[in-house]
Amino acid sequence: MGAGESVSSNVTLGPPPDAAWITARAIVDPVPAGTTFDRSHPHDFGSTQLDVRADANARFSTVRLAGTVVPVAYVGEDREAAASETIFHTIDHPGGESPGGSTRPRRVYVDKYTTWQWSTIETTRELHFIRLDNAGLAALGTTRADLIEGGRTTYPLTRQWAEALLAAQRAVDGFWWMSRQAPARRAFALYGSIRGRPRGIGAGDLRGRGPALPFALPGGLEELDRIAVDFDVTVVRP
């Protein structure tokens, strides 16, 4: 899937398929040790620390398996992808129209992110991800428009899909897809290890690459401004 692919606002996502279907059809990609990812995240948790909040309202988090919250980190192949899945994730997609036909200004308010930071992390072992690009989604019987492009009203159902995927494919570490805001770039959800799953990000599977760059420093906000310009998003200061 590339930057020129179309975006649809007609979301018809149904319940996830059963475990046997997922096990038979999901495409799983290995990512080698030494791969680097970028993150944009609150500094309440460190560069390699996953989010364990039980009340996050995002596309693929919070998810639970057997009642246990699965820790998660949204990362990207670069800072553009990282920002698109965190800071910019609720902004209308680049087509300009959100599901339902409404159009909202493409802007973010920087005062929400004064305690955030940029981090770069590196994998220390081979990781395995369910592929959620066009080919991977078609294999699972769904589409990018339904699973990736939907707005907040779809999140309860997209989280059900995430739970079903993780439950059926117990040896994966997460998912990858082409970013909603930057469809030429890969975004990833990394999921932590919990009891009963042989895989998942554990202690030592990630390490930091260099110091974090807080948004509170001029360089941190300059980086946000640079990416916002690329995405045609306005950064609103107090």
C-alpha positions in Angstrom: 0.0 0.0 0.0 1.4 3.4 -0.9 0.6 7.1 -0.6 -1.6 7.2 -3.6 -4.2 4.7 -2.3 -7.7 5.9 -1.8 -9.4 6.5 1.6 -13.0 5.7 2.2 -15.3 7.1 4.8 -17.8 4.3 4.4 -16.9 2.1 7.4 -18.6 -1.3 7.6 -16.4 -3.1 10.0 -17.9 -6.3 11.5 -16.9 -8.4 14.4 -13.5 -10.2 14.1 -13.2 -13.6 12.6 -12.8 -16.7 14.7 -9.4 -17.9 15.9 -9.1 -20.7 13.4 -9.6 -18.2 10.5 -7.0 -15.9 11.9 -4.5 -18.7 12.6 -4.9 -20.0 9.0 -4.9 -16.6 7.2 -2.9 -14.0 9.1 0.3 -12.9 7.5 3.2 -12.7 10.0 6.3 -10.7 9.2 9.6 -11.0 11.1 11.5 -7.8 11.9 15.2 -8.4 12.6 17.1 -7.6 15.8 18.7 -4.1 15.6 15.6 -2.5 13.9 15.0 1.1 15.1 11.7 2.7 15.8 10.7 6.2 16.8 8.2 7.1 19.5 6.3 10.2 20.6 5.0 9.6 24.1 4.4 11.2 27.5 7.4 11.2 29.7 5.4 9.5 32.4 7.0 6.3 31.0 10.5 5.9 29.6 11.7 5.3 26.1 11.4 1.5 26.2 8.5 1.4 28.7 5.1 0.2 27.4 1.8 1.9 28.4 -0.2 -0.2 30.9 -3.2 2.2 31.3 -6.5 0.4 31.6 -8.6 3.2 30.1 -6.8 4.2 26.9 -9.3 4.9 24.1 -7.2 4.3 21.0 -7.6 2.1 17.9 -5.7 -0.9 19.3 -5.5 -0.1 23.0 -6.5 -0.7 25.7 -6.8 -4.5 24.9 -7.3 -7.3 27.4 -6.7 -11.0 27.2 -8.4 -13.1 29.9 -9.1 -9.9 31.7 -5.4 -8.8 31.8 -4.4 -5.5 30.3 -1.8 -6.0 27.6 0.9 -3.3 27.7 1.3 -1.4 24.4 3.6 1.0 22.6 2.7 2.8 19.4 5.9 3.3 17.3 6.8 4.2 13.8 9.5 3.7 11.2 10.3 7.4 11.7 9.1 10.3 13.7 6.5 11.2 11.1 4.9 7.8 11.5 5.2 7.9 15.3 3.5 11.3 15.5 0.8 10.3 13.1 -0.3 7.4 15.4 -0.2 9.4 18.6 -0.4 13.2 18.4 -2.2 13.4 15.1 -4.2 10.2 15.3 -7.6 11.9 15.9 -7.2 14.4 13.1 -9.2 13.9 9.9 -7.3 11.8 7.4 -5.5 13.6 4.6 -8.6 13.3 2.3 -10.1 15.9 4.5 -13.3 14.1 5.5 -13.9 12.1 8.6 -16.3 9.1 8.8 -19.8 10.5 8.7 -18.9 13.2 6.2 -17.9 16.0 8.5 -14.8 18.1 8.0 -12.8 19.5 10.9 -9.7 21.8 10.9 -6.4 19.9 10.9 -4.8 21.3 14.0 -3.3 20.2 17.3 -2.9 22.2 20.5 0.6 22.0 21.8 -0.4 22.6 25.5 -1.7 19.0 25.5 1.8 17.7 24.8 4.2 19.8 26.9 5.2 16.7 28.9 5.8 14.5 25.9 9.1 13.5 24.3 10.6 12.0 21.2 12.5 8.7 21.7 14.3 6.3 19.5 14.4 2.6 20.4 16.1 -0.5 19.0 15.0 -4.1 19.1 17.4 -6.6 20.6 15.8 -9.8 19.2 13.7 -10.7 16.1 10.1 -9.6 16.5 7.1 -10.9 14.7 4.1 -8.7 13.6 0.8 -9.4 12.0 0.7 -7.6 8.7 -2.2 -5.1 8.4 -1.5 -3.6 5.1 -3.8 -4.2 2.1 -2.6 -7.7 1.6 -2.7 -8.6 5.3 -6.2 -7.1 5.7 -7.6 -8.8 2.7 -6.3 -12.2 4.0 -8.2 -11.5 7.2 -11.4 -10.5 5.3 -11.4 -6.8 6.0 -10.1 -3.5 4.5 -8.0 -0.5 5.3 -11.1 1.7 5.2 -12.8 -0.4 7.9 -9.9 -1.3 10.3 -7.5 1.6 9.9 -9.4 4.6 8.6 -12.4 4.7 10.9 -12.9 7.4 13.5 -13.3 7.1 17.3 -16.7 5.5 17.1 -15.0 2.4 15.6 -12.5 2.0 18.3 -14.4 -0.4 20.5 -14.7 -2.8 17.6 -11.1 -2.3 16.4 -10.0 -3.2 19.9 -12.0 -6.4 19.6 -10.1 -7.2 16.4 -6.8 -6.5 18.2 -7.8 -8.8 21.1 -8.9 -11.6 18.6 -5.6 -11.3 16.6 -3.4 -11.5 19.7 -5.4 -14.4 21.2 -5.3 -16.4 18.0 -1.6 -15.6 17.1 0.0 -16.1 20.5 3.6 -16.0 19.1 3.4 -12.5 17.7 4.7 -9.3 19.3 2.3 -6.9 17.6 0.9 -5.5 14.3 2.1 -3.2 11.6 0.1 -1.1 9.1 0.5 1.8 6.8 -0.1 5.0 8.9 -3.5 6.6 8.6 -2.0 10.1 8.4 1.1 9.1 6.5 0.1 6.2 4.3 3.6 5.7 2.8 5.1 5.0 6.3 4.8 2.0 8.5 3.3 2.2 12.0 3.5 -0.5 14.7 1.8 -1.5 17.8 4.1 -3.4 20.2 2.4 -5.5 22.8 4.0 -6.6 26.1 4.3 -10.1 27.4 1.6 -11.4 29.8 1.0 -14.8 31.4 -0.2 -17.3 28.9 1.5 -15.8 25.8 4.8 -17.2 24.6 5.7 -13.9 22.9 5.3 -10.2 23.6 7.8 -7.5 24.4 9.6 -8.3 27.7 12.4 -6.9 29.7 15.5 -6.4 27.5 13.7 -6.8 24.2 14.1 -3.0 23.5 16.8 -0.5 24.3 17.1 3.2 23.9 19.1 4.8 21.2 20.4 8.1 22.4 18.7 10.5 24.8 15.1 11.4 24.6 14.2 14.8 23.2 11.5 16.5 25.3 8.9 18.7 23.7 9.6 21.2 26.4 12.9 21.9 24.7 13.0 24.1 21.6 14.3 21.3 19.5 11.4 19.1 20.5 8.8 21.6 19.4 10.8 22.4 16.3 10.6 18.8 15.3 6.8 18.8 15.9 6.4 21.9 13.8 8.5 20.4 11.0 6.3 17.3 10.9 3.1 19.3 11.2 4.0 21.3 8.1 4.6 18.1 6.1 1.2 16.9 7.2 -0.6 20.2 6.6 -1.5 20.4 10.3 -1.5 23.6 12.3 0.2 23.5 15.7 -1.7 25.9 18.0 0.3 27.5 20.8 -1.3 29.0 24.0 
